[in-house]
Amino acid sequence: MLARHRANLLLAILVCALTLICWSLWRQQGGSIIWPEFSSTPVLQIPVSAVSPVIALPLADYAATWERPLFNPSRQPDPVAASAPVMAPSLDGVQVTGIVLTGQTRLVLIKQGEARFKIKEGDTLPNGWKVTLVGERQVQLIYGSKSATLWLSGTKPKP
C-alpha cells in the first residue's frame, strides 16, 4: 500500500513540475513572439533578355544515347533476339471440294471439318493461308515463306 502512495505522489509531483515549466515558458514567450517581416517582392529578379533560349538539336545528335544503353557497363547495344520461325498452320483436313472459273471470277470451295468456305483468289483462309492461284484442278496457298498446293478432291495426279 505504501508503494502505491509513493507512485501516486511521484506522479503528482511530475504533473506539477511539467505544469510549472509550461506556464513559465508561456508567460515568458507567449506575448513576445516576433515574427519576421516578409517582403512581397522577390529578392532576385533576372531580366528576361538575360535568359538564353533553348535550342532544339537534331535527333541525330542524340543517336549515341539510344544506341548505347545507359546502365549496361559495356555500353554496347542490347543483343537482338533471333525471332523464332513462324510455324504454318496445318492443312490437314482441308479439302478442295469445288473450283469455279468464269471470266474474271476465280473461286475455290473448301471444306475443313464441318465448316465450308467460299474463297476468292487473293483472299485468306481462316487459318491464315492465302490463296494465291486458283487453277482448273488445284489451288496454290502461301503462308509466310511456306507454300502448298491443294488438289480438287479425286483429281490429284499420281507421282
C-alpha positions as CSV (number, residue, x, y, z in Angstrom):
1,M,0.0,0.0,0.0
2,L,2.9,2.3,0.7
3,A,4.3,1.7,-2.8
4,R,1.0,2.7,-4.3
5,H,1.0,6.0,-2.4
6,R,4.6,6.7,-3.4
7,A,3.7,6.1,-7.1
8,N,0.7,8.5,-6.8
9,L,2.9,11.1,-5.0
10,L,5.6,10.8,-7.7
11,L,3.0,11.2,-10.5
12,A,1.5,14.3,-8.8
13,I,5.0,15.9,-8.4
14,L,5.8,15.2,-12.1
15,V,2.5,16.7,-13.3
16,C,3.0,19.8,-11.1
17,A,6.6,20.2,-12.4
18,L,5.5,20.0,-16.0
19,T,2.7,22.4,-15.4
20,L,5.1,24.9,-13.9
21,I,7.5,24.6,-16.7
22,C,4.8,25.1,-19.4
23,W,3.4,28.1,-17.5
24,S,6.7,29.8,-17.2
25,L,7.6,29.2,-20.9
26,W,4.2,30.6,-21.9
27,R,4.5,33.6,-19.7
28,Q,8.0,34.5,-20.9
29,Q,7.5,33.8,-24.7
30,G,3.8,34.0,-25.3
31,G,3.4,37.7,-25.6
32,S,6.7,38.5,-27.1
33,I,6.9,36.3,-30.2
34,I,8.4,38.4,-33.0
35,W,7.5,37.2,-36.5
36,P,9.9,38.2,-39.3
37,E,8.7,40.5,-42.0
38,F,8.4,39.1,-45.4
39,S,8.6,41.4,-48.4
40,S,6.2,40.7,-51.3
41,T,8.9,41.4,-53.9
42,P,11.3,38.6,-55.0
43,V,14.8,39.0,-53.8
44,L,16.4,38.2,-57.1
45,Q,15.0,39.3,-60.4
46,I,16.6,38.1,-63.7
47,P,15.8,40.2,-66.7
48,V,14.1,38.3,-69.5
49,S,16.8,39.3,-72.0
50,A,19.5,37.6,-69.9
51,V,17.8,34.1,-70.2
52,S,19.2,32.1,-73.1
53,P,16.6,30.4,-75.3
54,V,16.6,26.6,-75.5
55,I,18.0,25.5,-78.9
56,A,16.5,22.3,-80.3
57,L,19.2,20.0,-81.5
58,P,18.5,17.5,-84.4
59,L,17.7,13.9,-83.3
60,A,20.8,12.7,-85.0
61,D,22.9,14.4,-82.3
62,Y,21.2,12.1,-79.7
63,A,21.9,8.8,-81.6
64,A,24.6,7.6,-79.2
65,T,22.1,7.9,-76.4
66,W,19.8,5.2,-77.6
67,E,22.4,3.2,-79.4
68,R,24.4,2.5,-76.3
69,P,22.3,1.5,-73.2
70,L,22.9,3.8,-70.3
71,F,23.1,1.2,-67.5
72,N,25.0,-1.5,-69.3
73,P,28.7,-1.5,-68.2
74,S,30.0,-2.4,-71.6
75,R,27.8,0.3,-73.2
76,Q,27.0,-1.9,-76.2
77,P,23.6,-2.2,-77.8
78,D,21.5,-5.0,-76.3
79,P,21.6,-8.1,-78.4
80,V,18.7,-8.7,-80.7
81,A,16.9,-11.9,-80.0
82,A,16.5,-14.1,-83.1
83,S,12.9,-14.5,-83.9
84,A,11.5,-18.0,-83.9
85,P,10.5,-19.3,-87.2
86,V,6.8,-19.0,-87.8
87,M,5.1,-22.3,-87.9
88,A,2.5,-22.5,-90.6
89,P,-0.9,-23.9,-89.5
90,S,-1.6,-27.4,-90.6
91,L,-3.6,-28.0,-93.8
92,D,-4.7,-31.5,-92.5
93,G,-8.4,-31.9,-93.0
94,V,-8.6,-29.1,-95.6
95,Q,-10.2,-30.3,-98.8
96,V,-10.9,-28.5,-102.1
97,T,-14.5,-29.6,-103.0
98,G,-15.0,-27.3,-105.9
99,I,-13.4,-24.7,-108.2
100,V,-15.3,-22.0,-110.1
101,L,-13.6,-20.3,-113.1
102,T,-15.9,-17.9,-115.0
103,G,-14.5,-14.8,-116.7
104,Q,-12.6,-12.8,-114.0
105,T,-14.2,-14.8,-111.2
106,R,-11.9,-17.4,-109.6
107,L,-13.4,-19.1,-106.6
108,V,-12.5,-22.2,-104.6
109,L,-14.9,-24.1,-102.4
110,I,-13.1,-25.5,-99.3
111,K,-14.2,-27.9,-96.6
112,Q,-12.4,-28.1,-93.3
113,G,-14.2,-30.5,-90.9
114,E,-17.8,-29.4,-90.8
115,A,-17.0,-25.8,-91.9
116,R,-17.3,-24.8,-95.6
117,F,-15.8,-21.8,-97.2
118,K,-16.1,-19.9,-100.5
119,I,-12.7,-18.1,-101.0
120,K,-11.7,-15.8,-103.9
121,E,-8.2,-15.8,-105.4
122,G,-6.1,-13.4,-103.2
123,D,-8.3,-13.9,-100.1
124,T,-7.1,-15.6,-96.9
125,L,-8.4,-18.7,-95.3
126,P,-9.5,-18.5,-91.6
127,N,-6.3,-20.4,-90.6
128,G,-4.1,-17.7,-92.2
129,W,-3.2,-19.4,-95.5
130,K,-3.6,-17.1,-98.5
131,V,-5.0,-18.3,-101.8
132,T,-2.5,-17.1,-104.5
133,L,-3.6,-19.1,-107.5
134,V,-6.8,-20.9,-108.4
135,G,-6.2,-23.4,-111.3
136,E,-8.5,-25.8,-113.0
137,R,-7.8,-28.7,-110.6
138,Q,-5.5,-27.2,-107.9
139,V,-5.2,-24.3,-105.6
140,Q,-1.9,-22.8,-104.5
141,L,-1.6,-21.4,-101.0
142,I,1.1,-19.4,-99.2
143,Y,1.8,-18.7,-95.5
144,G,4.8,-16.6,-95.0
145,S,7.6,-18.3,-96.9
146,K,5.8,-21.7,-97.0
147,S,3.7,-22.7,-99.9
148,A,1.3,-25.6,-100.5
149,T,-0.8,-27.0,-103.3
150,L,-4.3,-28.5,-102.7
151,W,-5.9,-30.6,-105.4
152,L,-9.6,-30.8,-106.2
153,S,-10.9,-33.9,-104.5
154,G,-10.3,-37.0,-106.6
155,T,-8.1,-35.3,-109.2
156,K,-4.6,-35.3,-107.6
157,P,-2.1,-36.6,-110.2
158,K,-0.2,-39.7,-109.4
159,P,3.5,-39.2,-108.6
